[in-house]
């Protein structure tokens, strides 16, 4: 492998590993946080989370990616490109500074209006805290983009992981002391989000230390024209936002719920405090969906760089194989996680959140794991094929469907209506992305081949899990510890049943298996076991 390719793959591995750690932390910390503040406190936190999520995704995977591409292109042009790069980076920084300050001013001074849109004026002080991460946007984006474009992924990875660790620790510690100190849940929510800002500042400190070590100078203070600002700004803001839309998928759906779910519940006759608690119960689904999609996207992301390389080289045969394998992996892992969680949702709910409230609603939301896994994975494939705008358009359309779905279904079915609106919105996005990808490759053949095999594996897992749950329920035991044992053993037993049936039905070819992490080792292990049984 050429040195450039090896460096590229090494960088991709570093960023993928960092993204995996961040997503795990982002999902897991919500469980102890909910245990500390309860459902109403969780509602307060989750109501404003989408605003922070937008700032975080833009600074982590939106603007840095498009900036890195510009930097890499200029670096490849040697001296001529280096001369222009300083001017372009200054232009980008000014544009993003304007964007960051504008968003800060909008959120900070518009906090009362935003809280009013959410139907809860008491959220205004909490919303104001969320405004501050937008001020970090230009610094983090430009510095990360420059390092990534130069082939140095370590600063981005270290700063992101450090930021997340400190953010999570600060949120949990501050919340614990505020709750035990007798502060209100709204004051606790404000304190928790102050911890998130501390995490962002830690990420900025890490990046600035790398900047000092390398002597990177982004700010040359050259005179720029309005035309330059508009030209470069259009590319960075427009395409940077489009690139990160797959990362914004679940955040946009959460934003819809923040804007109208609580209000719709109150209008449907629920008392305000009851509606807040119900919204908090509904928000339990977010960490579950995140954990489910982490497994699917982490396994599939390893294949996406190969898709981009094959597309660039015009190697249609290899490209088609990679895309088909990617689709199969996302279907298999997404369906397994979704159906498995549906089966053990009640003990999982008690294990994580102390009680079984909303288990039926969370079971519906579990199906979002499959749809979101496919969307996130195939969005990456389409971007690798140069179709950056298509996923963004489809996700926006799906978000609109989610919004109107809430308006229609929540008054009729309550939280279940919001869950079904999420599923419908994601289904619209999923179908549109599949149709788009089908214009490049015959993915219908993969679906026809995979569907009966995956359905059989899911049915087998369901039967095994239901028998296992029935047996354990005969013990007559209850409590959080017992439900934790039920949930965790269910994961192992159900997962093994799913994998065994899936492999017996030859879902993947031998060539495809070689691309799936740990799959080939597991199949070899099962074959050895079968051979030993025959010999006996």
Secondary structure by P-SEA (a helix, b strand, c coil): ccaaaaaaaaaaaaaaaaaaaaaaaaaaaaaaaaaaccaaaaaaaaaaaaaaaaaaaaacccaaaaaaaaaaaaaaacaaaaaaaaaaaaaaaaaaaaaaaaaaaaaaaaaaaaaaaaccccaaaaaaaaaaaaaaaaaaaaaaaaaaaaccaaaaaaaaaaaaaaaaaaaaaaaaaaaaacccaaaaaaaaaaaaaaaaaaaaaaaaaaaaaacccccccccccaaaaaaaaaaaaaaaaaaacccaaaaaaaaaaaccaaaaaaaacccaaaaaaaaaaaacaaaaaaaaaaaaaaaaaaaaaaaaaaaaacaaaaaaaaaaaaaaaaaaaaaaaaaaaaaaaaaaaaaccccccaaaaaaaacaaaaaaaaaaaaaaaaaaacccaaaaaaaaaaaaaaaaaaaccccccaaaaaaaaaaaaaaaaaaaaaaaaaacccaaaaaaacaaaaaaaaaaaaaaaaaaaaaaaacccccaaaaaaaaaaaaaaaaaaaaaaaaaaccccaaaaaaccaaaaaaaaaaaaaaaaaac
